[in-house]
Amino acid sequence: MRSPESMALATPDRLRGLRYVWRVPILLALVVLAIPLGGVVALLPDGKGDGTREPLAQRIVRYWSRWMLRGAFGFRISNHGKQVQGPVLFVANHVSWMDILLLYTQRAACFVAKAEIARWPLVGWLAARAGTIFHRRGNASSLSAVMAVMVTRMRIGRAVAVFPEGGIEHDDGGITRVRTFHARVFQCALDAAVPIQPVALTYRRGGRSYDDASFRPGEGFLDNFLRLLGTAPIDAEVRFLAPLTEPAENGRRALAEAARSAIARSLEANP
């Protein structure tokens, strides 16, 4: 039996061309706007401010990300649950490169992302301006340096967000599954003495999980970018789950498994 995703791929999308007509100008306008905004964000202080208001630099990143996802890509964004305020380590499942923009619409956290993203057109430049911490995969010294920066950012009051799976994978049915979380990044929250909050990310269409927001086999970043730019509206959902209550003395592996299990349960409860 064919999955809804494969049936959708076989059905011609007659409105795709029209979507490009109005979305491309919006995208270009936001790209032009991003140049001066990126400079402003780089110059403004990005700390926790006075503790009562979101710092201006973070607010700019959040608003721009929302305009990009909603205006240029037609995403309909919803959020559930209450996010931890102040310094926190957000840990989320990884579905698409859009995950970073999606979380930015909720909180301008410092992301840990693979170094390759720094070379992506527009996205890499914007990510760097927003304080992304780039990591070279498979490089132990890079990871140690990244973790030190993460601890420093959280100690000065920033939120840091990571995708502990380290990549994206689908099972045979096409449904994104939550892989094992790498435990080492959880040590940063222990060292900085900040809460850990799991975040479940889901993309939907017609009320069903829509995994085609991810890369298709053999699809590069630019191909995926252009495909999503012309696709029909997608519902993007962010669920902030309860902060972990796992005792720190149980270690980072226990924290990693507790976070993974919480996100997996949320995705199963909200298919």
PAMAR-268929 format. One record per residue (C-alpha): x, y, z; residue number from 1; residue in three letters. Coordinates in steps of 0.2 Angstrom, whole numbers, plus 5000, padded with zeros to 4 digits. Layout:
REM PAMAR-268929
{east:X | north:Y | up:Z | num:NUM | residu:ala}
...
END
This chain:
REM PAMAR-268929
{east:5000 | north:5000 | up:5000 | num:1 | residu:met}
{east:5007 | north:5017 | up:4995 | num:2 | residu:arg}
{east:5010 | north:5029 | up:5009 | num:3 | residu:ser}
{east:5002 | north:5047 | up:5009 | num:4 | residu:pro}
{east:5019 | north:5054 | up:5005 | num:5 | residu:glu}
{east:5022 | north:5044 | up:4990 | num:6 | residu:ser}
{east:5004 | north:5047 | up:4983 | num:7 | residu:met}
{east:5007 | north:5066 | up:4986 | num:8 | residu:ala}
{east:5023 | north:5064 | up:4976 | num:9 | residu:leu}
{east:5014 | north:5056 | up:4961 | num:10 | residu:ala}
{east:5000 | north:5070 | up:4961 | num:11 | residu:thr}
{east:5005 | north:5085 | up:4950 | num:12 | residu:pro}
{east:5005 | north:5101 | up:4961 | num:13 | residu:asp}
{east:4997 | north:5113 | up:4949 | num:14 | residu:arg}
{east:5000 | north:5128 | up:4961 | num:15 | residu:leu}
{east:5018 | north:5126 | up:4963 | num:16 | residu:arg}
{east:5022 | north:5139 | up:4949 | num:17 | residu:gly}
{east:5010 | north:5152 | up:4956 | num:18 | residu:leu}
{east:5018 | north:5150 | up:4974 | num:19 | residu:arg}
{east:5035 | north:5154 | up:4967 | num:20 | residu:tyr}
{east:5027 | north:5170 | up:4959 | num:21 | residu:val}
{east:5023 | north:5178 | up:4976 | num:22 | residu:trp}
{east:5036 | north:5169 | up:4987 | num:23 | residu:arg}
{east:5052 | north:5173 | up:4978 | num:24 | residu:val}
{east:5049 | north:5192 | up:4980 | num:25 | residu:pro}
{east:5046 | north:5190 | up:4998 | num:26 | residu:ile}
{east:5061 | north:5179 | up:5000 | num:27 | residu:leu}
{east:5072 | north:5192 | up:4991 | num:28 | residu:leu}
{east:5065 | north:5206 | up:5001 | num:29 | residu:ala}
{east:5069 | north:5196 | up:5017 | num:30 | residu:leu}
{east:5087 | north:5192 | up:5011 | num:31 | residu:val}
{east:5090 | north:5211 | up:5007 | num:32 | residu:val}
{east:5083 | north:5215 | up:5024 | num:33 | residu:leu}
{east:5094 | north:5202 | up:5032 | num:34 | residu:ala}
{east:5110 | north:5211 | up:5027 | num:35 | residu:ile}
{east:5108 | north:5226 | up:5038 | num:36 | residu:pro}
{east:5099 | north:5216 | up:5052 | num:37 | residu:leu}
{east:5113 | north:5204 | up:5052 | num:38 | residu:gly}
{east:5125 | north:5219 | up:5055 | num:39 | residu:gly}
{east:5114 | north:5225 | up:5069 | num:40 | residu:val}
{east:5112 | north:5209 | up:5078 | num:41 | residu:val}
{east:5131 | north:5206 | up:5077 | num:42 | residu:ala}
{east:5134 | north:5223 | up:5086 | num:43 | residu:leu}
{east:5120 | north:5222 | up:5099 | num:44 | residu:leu}
{east:5123 | north:5214 | up:5116 | num:45 | residu:pro}
{east:5115 | north:5197 | up:5116 | num:46 | residu:asp}
{east:5115 | north:5193 | up:5134 | num:47 | residu:gly}
{east:5100 | north:5190 | up:5145 | num:48 | residu:lys}
{east:5096 | north:5209 | up:5146 | num:49 | residu:gly}
{east:5088 | north:5215 | up:5162 | num:50 | residu:asp}
{east:5079 | north:5198 | up:5165 | num:51 | residu:gly}
{east:5062 | north:5205 | up:5161 | num:52 | residu:thr}
{east:5063 | north:5208 | up:5142 | num:53 | residu:arg}
{east:5070 | north:5199 | up:5128 | num:54 | residu:glu}
{east:5086 | north:5207 | up:5121 | num:55 | residu:pro}
{east:5083 | north:5217 | up:5105 | num:56 | residu:leu}
{east:5096 | north:5206 | up:5096 | num:57 | residu:ala}
{east:5087 | north:5190 | up:5100 | num:58 | residu:gln}
{east:5070 | north:5198 | up:5096 | num:59 | residu:arg}
{east:5076 | north:5203 | up:5078 | num:60 | residu:ile}
{east:5082 | north:5185 | up:5075 | num:61 | residu:val}
{east:5065 | north:5178 | up:5081 | num:62 | residu:arg}
{east:5054 | north:5190 | up:5071 | num:63 | residu:tyr}
{east:5065 | north:5188 | up:5055 | num:64 | residu:trp}
{east:5064 | north:5169 | up:5056 | num:65 | residu:ser}
{east:5045 | north:5170 | up:5058 | num:66 | residu:arg}
{east:5043 | north:5181 | up:5043 | num:67 | residu:trp}
{east:5054 | north:5169 | up:5033 | num:68 | residu:met}
{east:5045 | north:5153 | up:5037 | num:69 | residu:leu}
{east:5028 | north:5161 | up:5036 | num:70 | residu:arg}
{east:5030 | north:5173 | up:5022 | num:71 | residu:gly}
{east:5043 | north:5165 | up:5010 | num:72 | residu:ala}
{east:5039 | north:5146 | up:5013 | num:73 | residu:phe}
{east:5021 | north:5147 | up:5019 | num:74 | residu:gly}
{east:5023 | north:5137 | up:5035 | num:75 | residu:phe}
{east:5009 | north:5138 | up:5048 | num:76 | residu:arg}
{east:5018 | north:5138 | up:5065 | num:77 | residu:ile}
{east:5011 | north:5133 | up:5081 | num:78 | residu:ser}
{east:5018 | north:5130 | up:5098 | num:79 | residu:asn}
{east:5013 | north:5120 | up:5114 | num:80 | residu:his}
{east:5019 | north:5120 | up:5132 | num:81 | residu:gly}
{east:5029 | north:5132 | up:5141 | num:82 | residu:lys}
{east:5047 | north:5135 | up:5137 | num:83 | residu:gln}
{east:5060 | north:5138 | up:5151 | num:84 | residu:val}
{east:5065 | north:5156 | up:5153 | num:85 | residu:gln}
{east:5083 | north:5161 | up:5156 | num:86 | residu:gly}
{east:5098 | north:5150 | up:5153 | num:87 | residu:pro}
{east:5093 | north:5133 | up:5147 | num:88 | residu:val}
{east:5099 | north:5119 | up:5136 | num:89 | residu:leu}
{east:5085 | north:5114 | up:5123 | num:90 | residu:phe}
{east:5087 | north:5097 | up:5115 | num:91 | residu:val}
{east:5076 | north:5093 | up:5100 | num:92 | residu:ala}
{east:5073 | north:5079 | up:5087 | num:93 | residu:asn}
{east:5080 | north:5083 | up:5070 | num:94 | residu:his}
{east:5069 | north:5082 | up:5055 | num:95 | residu:val}
{east:5075 | north:5096 | up:5043 | num:96 | residu:ser}
{east:5087 | north:5110 | up:5041 | num:97 | residu:trp}
{east:5071 | north:5121 | up:5044 | num:98 | residu:met}
{east:5072 | north:5115 | up:5062 | num:99 | residu:asp}
{east:5084 | north:5129 | up:5066 | num:100 | residu:ile}
{east:5073 | north:5143 | up:5059 | num:101 | residu:leu}
{east:5058 | north:5134 | up:5067 | num:102 | residu:leu}
{east:5065 | north:5135 | up:5084 | num:103 | residu:leu}
{east:5072 | north:5153 | up:5081 | num:104 | residu:tyr}
{east:5053 | north:5158 | up:5079 | num:105 | residu:thr}
{east:5051 | north:5153 | up:5097 | num:106 | residu:gln}
{east:5068 | north:5158 | up:5105 | num:107 | residu:arg}
{east:5084 | north:5165 | up:5098 | num:108 | residu:ala}
{east:5095 | north:5152 | up:5106 | num:109 | residu:ala}
{east:5113 | north:5148 | up:5101 | num:110 | residu:cys}
{east:5113 | north:5133 | up:5090 | num:111 | residu:phe}
{east:5126 | north:5120 | up:5088 | num:112 | residu:val}
{east:5126 | north:5115 | up:5070 | num:113 | residu:ala}
{east:5138 | north:5106 | up:5058 | num:114 | residu:lys}
{east:5152 | north:5116 | up:5051 | num:115 | residu:ala}
{east:5145 | north:5113 | up:5033 | num:116 | residu:glu}
{east:5130 | north:5124 | up:5037 | num:117 | residu:ile}
{east:5142 | north:5139 | up:5038 | num:118 | residu:ala}
{east:5145 | north:5137 | up:5019 | num:119 | residu:arg}
{east:5127 | north:5136 | up:5014 | num:120 | residu:trp}
{east:5121 | north:5151 | up:5004 | num:121 | residu:pro}
{east:5112 | north:5164 | up:5015 | num:122 | residu:leu}
{east:5108 | north:5152 | up:5029 | num:123 | residu:val}
{east:5126 | north:5150 | up:5034 | num:124 | residu:gly}
{east:5129 | north:5168 | up:5035 | num:125 | residu:trp}
{east:5113 | north:5172 | up:5045 | num:126 | residu:leu}
{east:5117 | north:5157 | up:5057 | num:127 | residu:ala}
{east:5134 | north:5165 | up:5060 | num:128 | residu:ala}
{east:5126 | north:5182 | up:5064 | num:129 | residu:arg}
{east:5114 | north:5174 | up:5076 | num:130 | residu:ala}
{east:5128 | north:5166 | up:5086 | num:131 | residu:gly}
{east:5128 | north:5148 | up:5080 | num:132 | residu:thr}
{east:5142 | north:5137 | up:5086 | num:133 | residu:ile}
{east:5149 | north:5127 | up:5072 | num:134 | residu:phe}
{east:5156 | north:5110 | up:5075 | num:135 | residu:his}
{east:5167 | north:5099 | up:5064 | num:136 | residu:arg}
{east:5160 | north:5082 | up:5065 | num:137 | residu:arg}
{east:5172 | north:5068 | up:5070 | num:138 | residu:gly}
{east:5184 | north:5081 | up:5076 | num:139 | residu:asn}
{east:5187 | north:5078 | up:5095 | num:140 | residu:ala}
{east:5196 | north:5095 | up:5098 | num:141 | residu:ser}
{east:5182 | north:5104 | up:5089 | num:142 | residu:ser}
{east:5169 | north:5096 | up:5100 | num:143 | residu:leu}
{east:5179 | north:5101 | up:5116 | num:144 | residu:ser}
{east:5180 | north:5119 | up:5110 | num:145 | residu:ala}
{east:5161 | north:5119 | up:5105 | num:146 | residu:val}
{east:5157 | north:5112 | up:5123 | num:147 | residu:met}
{east:5167 | north:5125 | up:5131 | num:148 | residu:ala}
{east:5158 | north:5139 | up:5121 | num:149 | residu:val}
{east:5141 | north:5131 | up:5125 | num:150 | residu:met}
{east:5145 | north:5132 | up:5144 | num:151 | residu:val}
{east:5151 | north:5150 | up:5143 | num:152 | residu:thr}
{east:5135 | north:5155 | up:5133 | num:153 | residu:arg}
{east:5124 | north:5147 | up:5146 | num:154 | residu:met}
{east:5133 | north:5154 | up:5161 | num:155 | residu:arg}
{east:5131 | north:5172 | up:5154 | num:156 | residu:ile}
{east:5112 | north:5169 | up:5153 | num:157 | residu:gly}
{east:5110 | north:5162 | up:5135 | num:158 | residu:arg}
{east:5099 | north:5148 | up:5129 | num:159 | residu:ala}
{east:5108 | north:5135 | up:5119 | num:160 | residu:val}
{east:5099 | north:5122 | up:5107 | num:161 | residu:ala}
{east:5106 | north:5106 | up:5100 | num:162 | residu:val}
{east:5100 | north:5091 | up:5090 | num:163 | residu:phe}
{east:5108 | north:5077 | up:5100 | num:164 | residu:pro}
{east:5104 | north:5064 | up:5086 | num:165 | residu:glu}
{east:5118 | north:5071 | up:5076 | num:166 | residu:gly}
{east:5108 | north:5068 | up:5060 | num:167 | residu:gly}
{east:5092 | north:5063 | up:5052 | num:168 | residu:ile}
{east:5085 | north:5046 | up:5048 | num:169 | residu:glu}
{east:5069 | north:5038 | up:5042 | num:170 | residu:his}
{east:5062 | north:5021 | up:5045 | num:171 | residu:asp}
{east:5056 | north:5010 | up:5031 | num:172 | residu:asp}
{east:5038 | north:5017 | up:5033 | num:173 | residu:gly}
{east:5044 | north:5035 | up:5030 | num:174 | residu:gly}
{east:5041 | north:5041 | up:5047 | num:175 | residu:ile}
{east:5055 | north:5050 | up:5056 | num:176 | residu:thr}
{east:5061 | north:5041 | up:5071 | num:177 | residu:arg}
{east:5071 | north:5047 | up:5086 | num:178 | residu:val}
{east:5088 | north:5040 | up:5086 | num:179 | residu:arg}
{east:5100 | north:5038 | up:5101 | num:180 | residu:thr}
{east:5105 | north:5054 | up:5108 | num:181 | residu:phe}
{east:5123 | north:5058 | up:5110 | num:182 | residu:his}
{east:5126 | north:5060 | up:5129 | num:183 | residu:ala}
{east:5141 | north:5071 | up:5129 | num:184 | residu:arg}
{east:5132 | north:5087 | up:5125 | num:185 | residu:val}
{east:5122 | north:5085 | up:5140 | num:186 | residu:phe}
{east:5137 | north:5087 | up:5151 | num:187 | residu:gln}
{east:5137 | north:5106 | up:5146 | num:188 | residu:cys}
{east:5121 | north:5108 | up:5155 | num:189 | residu:ala}
{east:5128 | north:5100 | up:5171 | num:190 | residu:leu}
{east:5143 | north:5110 | up:5170 | num:191 | residu:asp}
{east:5134 | north:5126 | up:5168 | num:192 | residu:ala}
{east:5120 | north:5121 | up:5181 | num:193 | residu:ala}
{east:5106 | north:5125 | up:5169 | num:194 | residu:val}
{east:5089 | north:5116 | up:5166 | num:195 | residu:pro}
{east:5088 | north:5104 | up:5151 | num:196 | residu:ile}
{east:5071 | north:5105 | up:5141 | num:197 | residu:gln}
{east:5066 | north:5092 | up:5128 | num:198 | residu:pro}
{east:5058 | north:5100 | up:5112 | num:199 | residu:val}
{east:5048 | north:5089 | up:5100 | num:200 | residu:ala}
{east:5047 | north:5096 | up:5082 | num:201 | residu:leu}
{east:5034 | north:5090 | up:5069 | num:202 | residu:thr}
{east:5029 | north:5095 | up:5052 | num:203 | residu:tyr}
{east:5012 | north:5091 | up:5046 | num:204 | residu:arg}
{east:5000 | north:5092 | up:5031 | num:205 | residu:arg}
{east:4982 | north:5087 | up:5031 | num:206 | residu:gly}
{east:4984 | north:5083 | up:5050 | num:207 | residu:gly}
{east:4997 | north:5069 | up:5047 | num:208 | residu:arg}
{east:5015 | north:5069 | up:5050 | num:209 | residu:ser}
{east:5024 | north:5076 | up:5034 | num:210 | residu:tyr}
{east:5042 | north:5069 | up:5033 | num:211 | residu:asp}
{east:5045 | north:5076 | up:5016 | num:212 | residu:asp}
{east:5051 | north:5092 | up:5024 | num:213 | residu:ala}
{east:5068 | north:5082 | up:5026 | num:214 | residu:ser}
{east:5080 | north:5079 | up:5012 | num:215 | residu:phe}
{east:5075 | north:5066 | up:4999 | num:216 | residu:arg}
{east:5088 | north:5053 | up:4994 | num:217 | residu:pro}
{east:5102 | north:5061 | up:4984 | num:218 | residu:gly}
{east:5094 | north:5079 | up:4987 | num:219 | residu:glu}
{east:5106 | north:5093 | up:4991 | num:220 | residu:gly}
{east:5103 | north:5109 | up:5001 | num:221 | residu:phe}
{east:5099 | north:5120 | up:4986 | num:222 | residu:leu}
{east:5087 | north:5107 | up:4979 | num:223 | residu:asp}
{east:5078 | north:5105 | up:4995 | num:224 | residu:asn}
{east:5077 | north:5124 | up:4998 | num:225 | residu:phe}
{east:5069 | north:5126 | up:4981 | num:226 | residu:leu}
{east:5057 | north:5112 | up:4983 | num:227 | residu:arg}
{east:5051 | north:5118 | up:5000 | num:228 | residu:leu}
{east:5050 | north:5136 | up:4993 | num:229 | residu:leu}
{east:5036 | north:5130 | up:4981 | num:230 | residu:gly}
{east:5028 | north:5117 | up:4991 | num:231 | residu:thr}
{east:5010 | north:5118 | up:4998 | num:232 | residu:ala}
{east:5008 | north:5125 | up:5015 | num:233 | residu:pro}
{east:5015 | north:5115 | up:5029 | num:234 | residu:ile}
{east:5010 | north:5115 | up:5048 | num:235 | residu:asp}
{east:5026 | north:5116 | up:5059 | num:236 | residu:ala}
{east:5023 | north:5112 | up:5077 | num:237 | residu:glu}
{east:5035 | north:5115 | up:5092 | num:238 | residu:val}
{east:5031 | north:5106 | up:5108 | num:239 | residu:arg}
{east:5041 | north:5112 | up:5124 | num:240 | residu:phe}
{east:5040 | north:5097 | up:5135 | num:241 | residu:leu}
{east:5043 | north:5096 | up:5154 | num:242 | residu:ala}
{east:5061 | north:5100 | up:5159 | num:243 | residu:pro}
{east:5071 | north:5085 | up:5164 | num:244 | residu:leu}
{east:5069 | north:5079 | up:5182 | num:245 | residu:thr}
{east:5082 | north:5065 | up:5181 | num:246 | residu:glu}
{east:5094 | north:5068 | up:5195 | num:247 | residu:pro}
{east:5111 | north:5075 | up:5189 | num:248 | residu:ala}
{east:5120 | north:5061 | up:5199 | num:249 | residu:glu}
{east:5113 | north:5048 | up:5187 | num:250 | residu:asn}
{east:5125 | north:5055 | up:5174 | num:251 | residu:gly}
{east:5123 | north:5062 | up:5156 | num:252 | residu:arg}
{east:5118 | north:5046 | up:5148 | num:253 | residu:arg}
{east:5103 | north:5044 | up:5159 | num:254 | residu:ala}
{east:5099 | north:5062 | up:5155 | num:255 | residu:leu}
{east:5101 | north:5059 | up:5136 | num:256 | residu:ala}
{east:5090 | north:5044 | up:5137 | num:257 | residu:glu}
{east:5077 | north:5053 | up:5147 | num:258 | residu:ala}
{east:5076 | north:5067 | up:5134 | num:259 | residu:ala}
{east:5075 | north:5055 | up:5119 | num:260 | residu:arg}
{east:5061 | north:5045 | up:5128 | num:261 | residu:ser}
{east:5051 | north:5061 | up:5132 | num:262 | residu:ala}
{east:5052 | north:5067 | up:5114 | num:263 | residu:ile}
{east:5048 | north:5050 | up:5107 | num:264 | residu:ala}
{east:5033 | north:5048 | up:5118 | num:265 | residu:arg}
{east:5027 | north:5066 | up:5112 | num:266 | residu:ser}
{east:5028 | north:5061 | up:5094 | num:267 | residu:leu}
{east:5019 | north:5045 | up:5096 | num:268 | residu:glu}
{east:5005 | north:5054 | up:5106 | num:269 | residu:ala}
{east:5004 | north:5067 | up:5092 | num:270 | residu:asn}
{east:5006 | north:5058 | up:5076 | num:271 | residu:pro}
END
